[in-house]
Amino acid sequence: MGRGPARAIAVIGTSIGIGAAVVLVWNEWQLAWRLGALDEAGRNLVTVAPESRDDGGAVGRPLHLVGEALVPAPIRDPVLGVSVEALRLDRTVETYQWVERKEGSGDNKTLRYERIWSPLPIPSERFEQRTLHVNPKTLPLTSASSVAAGARIGRFELDEALLAALPATREILPEGEAGTLSARGMVFRRSGDWLYGSDPAAPEVGDVRVRLAAAPTGRISLIGTIDGSGRRLVPWRAPNGMEVALAAYGEVAPERLLGAAARGGWQEAWSLRGLGVLGMVAAVMFALPALAGRFAGNPAFRGRRRLGTMLLMAAGLAAGVCVAGRIGARLLLALGVADG
């Protein structure tokens, strides 16, 4: 490979590496901010009874509350026409579409086309064989969530963000064994866990399937705050700007709510760390020809050892960026730079 192409490939690899580094640093900062907000909430938490007329100075402070969540009227899905007494109604929609898989590159590139259920539109105009594999330009039906208007616990109205924190545990199905749902010229019948608008055994591109699930009314535990009106429960905003809005069914101790939120933050962080590491691997792969030429005498860059060297370099770079990002975020939080 000439010096020109090798240099261009190295530039591409450097750009990918910078992008991966930015994602990793942002991820570490988000995690530090989130854990800092949860820690601040736990140290300043107050408890309020939903029936009590005394706020106990809880307005604007993080609070833990347990009570019966009720709604004044059922929620109605505006498309499918289903009504249910619940705090939130989720409509999950997937459309059958083509997806393009590329394997290899250059003369060794292989194209593979599959049909999958996807909640998002897949733009087939970007396919290399776009005339043979055409997806709908717009989806006939999309996913959506509806929250109950006027949902409340005792004298407090519940903000949408707190309702969104509850899991949708109740599956909603058409009434009767032969029950169906209709929407936009499609008739949906149940097969397994989904409602299909076509033959589930032989779907065609453009076919749709739907699931409906609700977050039921009942006894819930939450962490939020009382807004300035004294009548509404909303997310609590930590000094670093992060919002805390936690909710679960039953009587759940605040330590458990905060602990579950912290674990969720760590899981999301590890997912993005994995993507960052893959980005670093791609960056090192692009830069490897230039590195191999520069370190031609080093056995680590020859033969089969090149792969191991590449993985070690990518893992080392990713780990270093993560550590630097986390230390920087914690330092800014400790100095109060990120407050407000």
C-alpha positions, -999 to 999 in steps of 0.1 A, spaced: 0 0 0 13 34 -10 20 62 15 -9 83 3 -37 56 8 -21 45 41 -21 80 54 -58 85 43 -68 53 61 -49 64 92 -68 97 91 -101 78 90 -90 56 119 -80 87 139 -114 103 133 -132 71 144 -110 70 175 -118 106 184 -155 99 180 -153 68 202 -133 88 228 -160 116 228 -187 90 234 -168 73 262 -161 106 280 -197 117 276 -208 84 290 -186 86 320 -198 122 327 -234 112 324 -229 83 348 -211 105 373 -238 131 371 -266 105 375 -250 87 405 -242 121 421 -279 131 418 -291 98 433 -266 101 461 -278 137 468 -314 125 468 -307 98 493 -289 121 517 -316 147 517 -347 125 514 -379 133 533 -411 112 537 -445 126 531 -479 109 536 -502 116 505 -532 123 528 -513 147 550 -520 185 547 -485 192 562 -458 191 536 -431 192 563 -410 215 543 -408 190 514 -416 215 486 -385 214 463 -368 187 483 -364 150 473 -392 130 489 -403 94 492 -441 88 490 -462 56 491 -499 56 482 -528 45 460 -525 59 425 -559 65 409 -573 80 377 -605 99 371 -613 83 338 -599 55 315 -572 61 290 -581 56 253 -556 47 225 -565 72 198 -557 48 170 -569 14 181 -598 27 202 -589 6 232 -599 21 266 -585 9 299 -584 22 335 -547 26 340 -519 52 347 -503 47 312 -511 28 280 -482 17 258 -487 8 221 -457 -11 207 -457 -14 169 -433 -33 145 -433 -34 107 -419 -62 86 -391 -48 65 -359 -56 45 -325 -51 62 -292 -52 43 -262 -70 58 -227 -64 44 -199 -89 49 -163 -82 38 -152 -54 16 -140 -46 -19 -141 -76 -42 -148 -99 -13 -179 -80 -2 -211 -101 2 -246 -86 4 -272 -104 24 -309 -93 26 -332 -105 54 -367 -95 65 -372 -86 101 -397 -70 124 -385 -35 133 -401 -7 153 -382 19 133 -383 26 95 -354 11 76 -345 33 46 -342 9 17 -331 37 -7 -297 33 8 -295 -3 -2 -271 -13 -30 -299 -35 -44 -326 -10 -37 -349 -19 -66 -353 -55 -55 -357 -48 -17 -382 -19 -11 -394 -9 23 -424 14 30 -412 51 30 -435 58 60 -448 33 86 -485 27 85 -486 27 124 -461 37 150 -455 31 187 -468 56 213 -476 60 250 -506 77 265 -507 88 301 -538 93 323 -549 129 327 -555 138 363 -537 107 378 -531 113 415 -521 100 449 -541 114 477 -542 152 472 -512 152 448 -514 151 410 -488 129 393 -465 143 367 -461 125 334 -424 117 341 -433 98 372 -460 78 354 -434 70 326 -411 55 353 -437 27 361 -435 -6 341 -464 -15 319 -471 -49 335 -507 -56 323 -512 -69 288 -542 -56 270 -560 -80 246 -592 -78 226 -622 -92 244 -632 -128 237 -613 -155 219 -623 -142 185 -617 -105 195 -601 -82 170 -589 -47 168 -591 -24 137 -570 6 127 -563 23 94 -578 -4 72 -560 -32 91 -577 -59 113 -554 -72 141 -558 -107 156 -538 -123 183 -511 -149 177 -488 -156 206 -477 -123 223 -487 -101 194 -517 -88 175 -510 -93 137 -526 -73 109 -518 -102 85 -510 -139 84 -484 -143 112 -471 -175 96 -463 -157 62 -458 -120 68 -450 -97 38 -429 -65 38 -451 -37 51 -472 -59 74 -477 -47 110 -479 -63 144 -490 -46 177 -487 -51 214 -507 -32 241 -497 -30 277 -508 -8 306 -493 5 338 -522 -3 362 -536 18 390 -528 7 425 -503 12 454 -470 26 442 -438 41 457 -421 70 442 -392 95 447 -397 130 433 -406 163 448 -436 187 454 -437 216 430 -442 252 440 -480 249 439 -479 223 466 -504 202 447 -483 183 421 -456 156 423 -428 162 398 -392 150 392 -367 163 417 -338 183 401 -304 178 417 -279 206 421 -260 192 391 -291 195 369 -300 158 367 -336 149 373 -347 121 397 -381 105 389 -384 70 403 -415 48 407 -423 12 414 -454 -9 424 -460 -18 461 -444 -4 492 -407 -1 482 -381 14 505 -363 44 491 -330 26 493 -343 0 469 -356 26 445 -323 45 445 -303 13 443 -323 0 413 -318 34 395 -280 33 402 -278 -3 388 -297 8 357 -272 36 353 -243 13 355 -259 -11 329 -265 17 304 -229 29 310 -215 -5 303 -235 -8 271 -221 25 258 -186 14 270 -190 -16 248 -198 5 218 -169 28 226 -145 -2 227 -158 -14 193 -152 21 179 -116 20 193 -111 -15 177 -123 0 143 -99 29 148 -70 7 155 -78 -15 125 -77 15 102 -45 27 118 -28 -7 118 -12 -6 84 5 27 92 16 13 126 28 -19 111 50 1 87 63 23 114 71 -6 137 81 -31 110 108 -46 132 85 -52 161 72 -89 161 39 -77 178 29 -61 145 37 -92 123 16 -122 114 -11 -135 137 1 -114 166 -13 -83 149 -48 -91 160 -39 -95 196 -19 -63 195 -49 -45 179 -73 -57 206 -49 -48 234 -43 -13 220 -81 -7 216 -89 -20 251 -61 1 266 -72 32 248 -108 28 258 -99 21 294 -77 51 296 -104 74 281 -130 60 305 -108 65 336 -99 101 325 -135 110 318 -147 96 351 -120 113 371 -127 146 353 -164 143 360 -160 135 397 -135 164 401 -159 189 386 -187 176 408 -165 178 439 -155 214 430 -191 224 424 -184 235 388 -213 214 375 -239 227 400 -269 247 388 
